[in-house]
C-alpha cells in the first residue's frame, strides 16, 4: 500500500462533482491524468509516475492507452526510418 496524502486544489465549481472518485479504478485514472503533464514535459518518466501511483509501468501505459495517450511519440514514418537506420547499422557489424 502506498502512502496517501490529501491536497486541496482550486477548480471551477461545476468541476468539483466529477472529482469524487467512484471506485479505485477511477481514482487511479484521475491520479494518472494529474501526472500526465509532468510526463509530457519530461519532468518525470512513465516509470517514476507508475512508482508514485504504486503500479507497474505497463499498467500505467495501459491506462494512458485506453484514454488515447500513446506511449510512443513517433509517427509510423519516423518509426520506420529509425528501424531502417538500425538495420543499416547492424548490417555493418
C-alpha positions in Angstrom: 0.0 0.0 0.0 1.4 3.4 -0.9 1.2 6.3 1.5 -1.5 8.8 0.6 -1.8 12.5 1.3 -4.8 14.9 1.0 -4.2 18.1 -1.0 -6.5 20.9 -1.8 -6.8 22.3 -5.3 -9.0 25.0 -6.8 -11.2 24.0 -9.6 -14.3 25.6 -11.3 -17.5 25.0 -9.3 -19.0 22.8 -12.0 -16.0 20.5 -12.0 -15.9 19.5 -8.3 -18.7 16.9 -8.6 -16.6 15.0 -11.2 -13.5 14.8 -9.0 -15.1 12.5 -6.4 -13.9 9.0 -7.3 -16.5 6.3 -7.8 -14.0 3.5 -7.2 -10.4 2.6 -7.0 -10.0 2.4 -10.8 -11.5 5.9 -11.4 -9.3 7.3 -8.6 -6.2 5.7 -10.2 -7.1 7.1 -13.6 -7.7 10.6 -12.2 -4.3 10.5 -10.4 -2.6 9.2 -13.6 -4.1 12.1 -15.5 -2.8 14.5 -12.9 0.7 13.2 -13.5 0.5 13.1 -17.3 1.6 16.8 -17.9 4.8 16.1 -16.0 5.5 13.0 -18.1 4.8 15.1 -21.2 7.2 17.9 -20.3 9.7 15.2 -19.2 9.8 16.3 -15.5 9.2 12.6 -14.6 9.2 9.4 -16.6 6.4 6.8 -17.1 8.3 4.6 -14.7 8.5 7.2 -12.0 4.8 8.1 -12.4 3.9 4.4 -12.1 6.1 4.2 -8.9 4.3 7.2 -7.4 0.9 5.5 -8.2 2.1 2.2 -6.8 1.5 0.3 -10.1 3.7 -1.3 -12.8 4.8 0.9 -15.7 3.0 -1.4 -18.1 -0.2 -0.8 -16.2 0.2 3.0 -16.4 0.9 2.8 -20.1 -2.3 0.7 -20.5 -4.3 3.4 -18.6 -3.0 6.1 -20.9 -3.5 3.9 -24.0 -7.2 3.4 -23.0 -7.5 7.2 -22.8 -5.9 7.7 -26.2 -2.5 8.8 -25.0 0.2 7.0 -26.9 3.3 5.8 -25.1 5.3 6.4 -28.3 5.5 9.9 -29.6 6.8 8.9 -33.0 4.8 8.7 -36.2 4.8 5.4 -38.1 7.0 7.0 -40.7 9.5 8.1 -38.1 9.5 4.7 -36.5 10.1 3.1 -39.9 13.0 5.4 -40.5 14.5 4.5 -37.1 14.1 0.8 -37.9 15.8 1.2 -41.3 18.7 3.1 -39.6 19.0 0.3 -37.1 19.1 -2.4 -39.8 21.7 -0.5 -41.8 24.0 0.0 -38.8 23.5 -3.6 -37.6 24.4 -4.8 -41.1 27.8 -3.1 -40.9 28.9 -5.0 -37.8 
